[in-house]
Amino acid sequence: MRRTVTLLALCMMVVSACRPQLGPSPTPTPSSIAGSLVPSQAMTVGIHLPGAVGSLAGPVLDIGITGSLQGANITVAIEPFSGGDQSFIGAGRTDAVDLFVASTAAALAANAAGGDLVMISSLQRSSSWRLMTLASGQLESLAQLAEGTIYIDGLHGDEMPLLNAMKVAGVSTEKLTLVFPEDPVVSFDPAQLIDGTVLAAFVRSFDGSVRLAQYVDPVTGVSVGESFYREIAIDDATEGLGIWVSAASIESDDAKIAVAATLVALTDSFGKCRDDVAACATVVADSSVSDLSVEALAYGVNAINASLWPNPQGLFEIDRAALQVEIDMAFSVGLVASKGDAGSLIFDEILAMASQSWPAGVDRNGSAWVPLELVLP
């Protein structure tokens, strides 16, 4: 188990080419979690997670630790986003397929630049974005940011909820400057907000928000805490992260089967992280893929759960109407040049395959879920 985790950690430090070529597959046997979803050859599924590796890694790591897809000859690994116009580039091999956990806006921006991404499932039912500034300052409204610089802790396109909120509030964005991380997998550094390089930071509740609170004051040597900041409320009508894939990469039956089996395994793993936050955080901490403490990771897992549950439709089910709202929003704020249709972006064959093998006993609705009351250390 320790060796598997170490290999995953190494993959986070290099490009996706670190994935080994898989040799000929032995006679396929039914997967321990996904039933008859067994490809004819050994397959690797790389899952690209947003930002620095943190709390969202728990469900992915759990698949490798438990070996839930081992019987199907499917290896699931965390892969980094490359950044810039290379963000959604996969392995380009017939024995590998890449899944991109990203917002609709980021996927639309990538497609506008020539990509062929399609959504195979939803993930979050509500967005996790927070617009944070210093509590000691005078900034309290979107209007006060209209001519300033805001850091977007995400990919190009992730600024869409912020731009839409400013438009709804009647705030011009003509003089607004947005900056993005040069490397999307490097941990967010709050220093740029602290020293005034940016006026505000647009961060996710399960990662960037955590890092802000845990920023260590160089004078006192103590974390500044959440009260050091002020949140500027925005009207965010987006659903957050979904799971996207290059249409060209899922043309083969083996690719479709491997991805469907991965969704089945992730259903089990997300259920575990919902029902045992501490254990999920420990999985990430013990894997050494994150620089956050186990307590901070637990806070992040709890925040992720808040964006997933309860889920009336069921985990991974796509809300076409909500997707269309985001597509229309992307056009409204100028992220894309023309209106699109949700139906053209959805590839529902894989979700239909997975639905025949959802793990027994896993509640995909989480109707009884309630958040834990956690305080960042």
Secondary structure, 3 states (H helix, E strand, C coil): CHHHHHHHHHHHHCCHHHCCCCCCCCCCCCECCCECCCCCCCEEEEEECCCCCCHHHHHHHHHHHHCCCHHHCEEEEEECCCCHHHCCCCCCCCCEEEEEEEEHHHHHHHHHCCCCEEEEEECCCCCCEEEEEECCCCCCCHHHHCCCEEEECCCCCCCHHHHHHHHHCCCCCCCCEEECCCCCCCCCCCHHHHCCCCCEEEEECCCHHHHHHCCECCCCCCECCHHHEEECCCCCCCCCEEEEEEHHHHCCHHHHHHHHHHHHHHHHHHHHHHHCHHHHHHHHHHHCCCCCCHHHHHHHHHHHHHHHCCCCCCCCCCCHHHHHHHHHHHHHCCCCCCCCCHHHHECCHHHHHHCCCCCCCCCCCCCCCCCCCCCCC
